[in-house]
Amino acid sequence: MTDAQNDNLLHELGSAARRITKSERRIVDVILNDPRAATRLSIAALAESAGVSEPTVNRFCRKFEPRGYPEFKLRLAQSLVLGLPYVSSSIAPDDATGTFTAKILDGAVMSLRALGEQLAPDLVDAVVDQLLGARHIFFFGLGISSAVAQDAEHHFFRFSLPVTAHADVLMQRMHAAAAHEDDLFFIISHTGRTRDLVDVANLAKARGATVIALTAEASPLAKASSLAIELEVSEDTDAYMPMTSRLAHLAVLDVLAAGVSLRRGEALQPHLRAIKESLRATRFAPPSGGKHSS
């Protein structure tokens, strides 16, 4: 985690879903729904708004290192002054359409902004090195992450790299068990806690292959990998369909694809042009004067 994230109380609050109680989540929702207003609330007013007791608020504050509520409010105000991103509160059962739409879109925007703080250039370079040096690249994901793996295949085959995506765990296991030392297994999982994917990572590593994970910080999958892109994405996937994590993972793949493309340079252009030209006959002509790239 970067220094900016360490100082960002709003980011910590948005990422705290797995280590706080249901009562404390109500406190987080009140704060993130309007952080500026929260800095003006007394401890009694915050407790009343969240439907909890004042001692619960005090215990909650101490989980974020301040010695008490006044210091907690000071850190909150400092995060706002610094203009650091935060994630809006969770969707509530009684949210109107306009409210939950705004929460989803705001959460996605804030997560992508926070991604810039987490993605170290040295790590991006190291992953690009591995992608360019691989004999074969396998992109694996399960559930919603399988769509991200498929998108990765669409990206990277265009760079004249040998790429395969699989969403079937049996195929994943068989490829991992038959891996070569210069193969690369790129495994995508928001939680990093899916046993099948961790097993696949261990199988591939046992064969001497390189395993790169795009996953949660300090997760079992991250620990089982040769190299991990560890992201903190504020999203409760136990309650809601993952959306912001999917966007963050797609954005990371875009960054890696750009890195590969830039490393390949001008030599790649004829190959990309040939792919583009092959699609021309499959499309209707654009309206007169119009420009369409897709």
C-alpha positions as CSV (number, residue, x, y, z in Angstrom):
1,M,0.0,0.0,0.0
2,T,1.3,3.5,-0.9
3,D,1.9,6.3,1.6
4,A,-1.1,8.2,0.1
5,Q,-3.3,5.2,0.8
6,N,-2.0,4.9,4.4
7,D,-3.0,8.5,5.0
8,N,-6.4,8.1,3.3
9,L,-8.9,7.3,6.0
10,L,-11.7,7.4,3.4
11,H,-10.0,4.7,1.4
12,E,-9.5,2.6,4.6
13,L,-13.1,2.9,5.5
14,G,-14.2,1.9,2.0
15,S,-11.9,-1.2,2.1
16,A,-12.9,-2.3,5.6
17,A,-16.0,-4.4,4.9
18,R,-14.3,-7.7,5.7
19,R,-12.9,-6.7,9.1
20,I,-15.8,-4.8,10.7
21,T,-19.1,-5.8,12.2
22,K,-22.6,-5.1,10.7
23,S,-23.1,-2.3,13.2
24,E,-19.8,-0.7,12.2
25,R,-20.8,-1.0,8.6
26,R,-23.7,1.3,9.3
27,I,-21.3,3.8,10.7
28,V,-19.2,3.6,7.5
29,D,-22.3,4.1,5.4
30,V,-23.2,7.2,7.2
31,I,-19.7,8.6,6.9
32,L,-19.1,7.7,3.2
33,N,-22.6,8.9,2.2
34,D,-21.5,12.5,3.1
35,P,-18.0,12.7,4.5
36,R,-18.0,16.5,4.8
37,A,-21.2,16.4,6.9
38,A,-19.7,13.6,9.0
39,T,-16.8,15.8,10.0
40,R,-19.3,18.1,11.7
41,L,-21.2,15.4,13.6
42,S,-20.8,14.9,17.3
43,I,-20.2,11.3,18.5
44,A,-23.8,11.2,19.7
45,A,-25.2,12.5,16.4
46,L,-23.1,9.9,14.4
47,A,-24.2,7.1,16.7
48,E,-27.9,8.2,16.3
49,S,-27.6,8.4,12.5
50,A,-26.0,4.9,12.3
51,G,-28.4,3.4,14.8
52,V,-25.6,2.3,17.2
53,S,-24.4,3.2,20.7
54,E,-21.7,5.8,21.4
55,P,-19.3,3.1,22.8
56,T,-19.7,1.2,19.5
57,V,-18.6,4.4,17.6
58,N,-15.6,4.8,19.9
59,R,-14.5,1.1,19.5
60,F,-14.9,1.5,15.7
61,C,-12.7,4.6,15.6
62,R,-9.9,2.9,17.5
63,K,-9.7,0.2,14.7
64,F,-8.4,3.0,12.5
65,E,-5.6,3.9,14.9
66,P,-6.9,7.3,16.3
67,R,-7.1,7.4,20.1
68,G,-10.6,8.5,20.0
69,Y,-13.4,10.2,18.1
70,P,-11.9,13.7,17.9
71,E,-8.7,12.4,16.3
72,F,-10.8,10.2,13.9
73,K,-12.7,13.3,12.7
74,L,-9.4,15.1,12.2
75,R,-8.0,12.3,10.0
76,L,-11.3,12.3,8.1
77,A,-11.1,16.1,7.5
78,Q,-7.4,15.7,6.4
79,S,-8.4,13.1,3.8
80,L,-11.0,15.5,2.4
81,V,-8.5,18.4,2.3
82,L,-6.0,16.3,0.4
83,G,-8.7,15.5,-2.2
84,L,-8.1,11.8,-1.9
85,P,-10.6,9.4,-3.4
86,Y,-13.3,7.6,-1.4
87,V,-15.9,4.9,-2.2
88,S,-19.5,5.8,-1.8
89,S,-21.7,3.8,0.6
90,S,-23.2,0.5,-0.3
91,I,-26.6,0.1,-2.0
92,A,-29.4,0.1,0.4
93,P,-32.7,-1.9,-0.1
94,D,-34.8,1.4,-0.2
95,D,-32.5,3.3,-2.6
96,A,-34.3,5.0,-5.5
97,T,-33.1,4.3,-9.0
98,G,-31.3,7.6,-9.2
99,T,-29.6,7.0,-5.8
100,F,-28.2,3.5,-6.5
101,T,-27.2,4.5,-10.1
102,A,-25.2,7.4,-8.7
103,K,-23.6,5.1,-6.0
104,I,-22.6,2.5,-8.5
105,L,-21.1,5.0,-11.0
106,D,-19.4,7.1,-8.3
107,G,-17.9,3.9,-6.7
108,A,-16.5,2.8,-10.1
109,V,-15.0,6.2,-10.7
110,M,-13.4,6.4,-7.3
111,S,-12.1,2.8,-7.5
112,L,-10.4,3.6,-10.8
113,R,-8.9,6.8,-9.3
114,A,-7.6,4.8,-6.4
115,L,-6.1,2.3,-8.8
116,G,-3.6,4.8,-9.9
117,E,-2.2,5.0,-6.3
118,Q,-1.8,1.2,-6.1
119,L,-0.3,0.3,-9.5
120,A,3.5,0.8,-9.2
121,P,5.3,1.4,-12.5
122,D,8.1,-1.1,-11.5
123,L,5.5,-3.8,-11.0
124,V,3.9,-3.0,-14.4
125,D,7.3,-3.2,-16.1
126,A,8.1,-6.6,-14.4
127,V,4.8,-8.1,-15.5
128,V,5.2,-6.8,-19.1
129,D,8.7,-8.4,-19.1
130,Q,7.1,-11.7,-18.1
131,L,4.4,-11.4,-20.7
132,L,6.9,-10.7,-23.5
133,G,9.2,-13.6,-22.5
134,A,6.6,-16.3,-22.2
135,R,6.4,-19.3,-24.5
136,H,2.6,-19.4,-24.0
137,I,0.3,-17.2,-21.8
138,F,-2.7,-18.7,-20.1
139,F,-5.4,-16.3,-18.7
140,F,-7.5,-18.1,-16.1
141,G,-10.5,-16.8,-14.1
142,L,-13.7,-18.3,-12.7
143,G,-17.2,-16.7,-12.4
144,I,-17.2,-13.0,-13.4
145,S,-13.4,-13.1,-13.6
146,S,-13.7,-15.5,-16.5
147,A,-15.0,-12.6,-18.6
148,V,-12.0,-10.6,-17.7
149,A,-9.7,-13.5,-18.7
150,Q,-11.5,-13.7,-22.0
151,D,-11.0,-10.0,-22.6
152,A,-7.3,-10.5,-21.9
153,E,-7.1,-13.1,-24.6
154,H,-8.7,-10.6,-27.0
155,H,-6.2,-8.0,-26.1
156,F,-3.0,-10.0,-26.1
157,F,-3.3,-12.2,-29.1
158,R,-3.2,-9.0,-31.2
159,F,0.4,-8.6,-30.1
160,S,1.4,-11.8,-31.9
161,L,1.7,-13.6,-28.5
162,P,0.5,-17.2,-28.0
163,V,-2.5,-16.7,-25.7
164,T,-5.2,-19.0,-24.4
165,A,-8.1,-18.2,-21.9
166,H,-10.0,-20.8,-20.0
167,A,-12.9,-20.6,-17.6
168,D,-13.3,-24.4,-17.0
169,V,-11.4,-25.5,-13.9
170,L,-10.7,-29.0,-15.3
171,M,-9.0,-27.5,-18.4
172,Q,-7.1,-25.1,-16.1
173,R,-5.8,-27.9,-14.0
174,M,-4.8,-30.0,-17.0
175,H,-2.9,-27.1,-18.6
176,A,-1.2,-26.4,-15.2
177,A,-0.2,-30.0,-14.7
178,A,1.3,-30.1,-18.2
179,A,3.1,-26.7,-17.9
180,H,6.5,-25.9,-19.2
181,E,9.1,-23.8,-17.4
182,D,8.7,-20.9,-19.8
183,D,4.8,-20.9,-19.7
184,L,3.0,-18.0,-17.9
185,F,-0.2,-18.5,-16.0
186,F,-2.1,-15.2,-15.4
187,I,-4.8,-15.9,-12.8
188,I,-7.5,-13.3,-12.1
189,S,-9.6,-13.4,-8.9
190,H,-11.0,-10.4,-7.0
191,T,-11.0,-12.2,-3.6
192,G,-8.1,-14.5,-4.2
193,R,-9.8,-17.0,-2.0
194,T,-11.1,-19.5,-4.6
195,R,-9.5,-22.8,-3.7
196,D,-9.5,-24.1,-7.3
197,L,-7.5,-21.2,-8.6
198,V,-5.0,-21.4,-5.8
199,D,-4.6,-25.2,-6.5
200,V,-4.0,-24.3,-10.2
201,A,-1.4,-21.8,-9.2
202,N,0.4,-24.4,-7.1
203,L,0.2,-27.0,-9.9
204,A,1.7,-24.6,-12.4
205,K,4.5,-23.5,-10.0
206,A,5.4,-27.1,-9.2
207,R,6.1,-27.5,-13.0
208,G,8.4,-24.5,-12.9
209,A,6.0,-22.2,-14.7
210,T,5.6,-18.5,-13.8
211,V,2.3,-17.6,-12.1
212,I,1.1,-14.0,-12.1
213,A,-2.0,-13.1,-10.0
214,L,-4.4,-10.1,-10.4
215,T,-6.1,-10.3,-7.0
216,A,-6.6,-9.0,-3.5
217,E,-3.8,-7.9,-1.2
218,A,-2.2,-10.7,0.8
219,S,-4.8,-13.2,-0.5
220,P,-4.0,-17.0,-0.7
221,L,-3.7,-16.6,-4.5
222,A,-1.3,-13.7,-4.2
223,K,0.8,-15.8,-1.8
224,A,0.8,-18.8,-4.2
225,S,2.0,-16.7,-7.1
226,S,5.4,-15.8,-8.5
227,L,4.3,-12.2,-8.9
228,A,1.1,-10.5,-7.8
229,I,-0.7,-7.4,-8.7
230,E,-2.5,-6.8,-5.4
231,L,-5.4,-4.4,-5.4
232,E,-7.6,-3.1,-2.7
233,V,-11.0,-2.6,-4.4
234,S,-13.8,-1.6,-2.0
235,E,-16.5,-4.1,-2.9
236,D,-18.6,-6.5,-0.9
237,T,-18.9,-9.4,-3.3
238,D,-20.6,-11.5,-0.6
239,A,-23.7,-9.3,-0.9
240,Y,-23.5,-7.7,-4.4
241,M,-22.5,-8.7,-7.9
242,P,-18.9,-7.6,-8.5
243,M,-18.6,-4.6,-10.7
244,T,-16.0,-2.2,-9.6
245,S,-13.4,-5.0,-9.2
246,R,-14.2,-6.1,-12.8
247,L,-13.6,-2.6,-14.1
248,A,-10.3,-2.3,-12.1
249,H,-9.1,-5.6,-13.5
250,L,-10.0,-4.6,-17.0
251,A,-8.2,-1.3,-16.5
252,V,-5.0,-3.1,-15.3
253,L,-5.1,-5.3,-18.4
254,D,-5.4,-2.2,-20.6
255,V,-2.3,-0.8,-18.8
256,L,-0.4,-4.1,-19.4
257,A,-1.5,-4.3,-23.0
258,A,-0.3,-0.7,-23.6
259,G,3.0,-1.6,-22.1
260,V,3.4,-4.7,-24.4
261,S,2.4,-2.6,-27.4
262,L,4.9,0.1,-26.6
263,R,7.7,-2.4,-26.1
264,R,6.9,-4.0,-29.5
265,G,7.0,-0.6,-31.2
266,E,6.7,-0.1,-34.9
267,A,7.4,-3.7,-35.8
268,L,4.0,-4.6,-34.5
269,Q,2.1,-2.2,-36.7
270,P,1.8,-4.4,-39.9
271,H,0.4,-7.3,-37.7
272,L,-2.2,-5.0,-36.1
273,R,-3.1,-3.5,-39.5
274,A,-3.7,-6.9,-41.0
275,I,-6.1,-7.8,-38.1
276,K,-8.0,-4.6,-38.6
277,E,-8.2,-5.0,-42.3
278,S,-9.6,-8.5,-41.9
279,L,-12.6,-7.1,-40.2
280,R,-13.5,-4.5,-42.8
281,A,-15.6,-6.8,-44.9
282,T,-17.7,-7.8,-41.8
283,R,-19.1,-4.3,-41.2
284,F,-21.6,-2.0,-42.8
285,A,-20.1,1.2,-44.1
286,P,-20.4,4.1,-41.6
287,P,-22.8,7.0,-42.3
288,S,-21.4,9.6,-44.6
289,G,-18.8,11.7,-42.8
290,G,-19.0,9.4,-39.7
291,K,-16.0,7.7,-38.1
292,H,-16.3,4.4,-36.3
293,S,-13.4,2.4,-34.9
294,S,-15.3,-0.6,-33.7
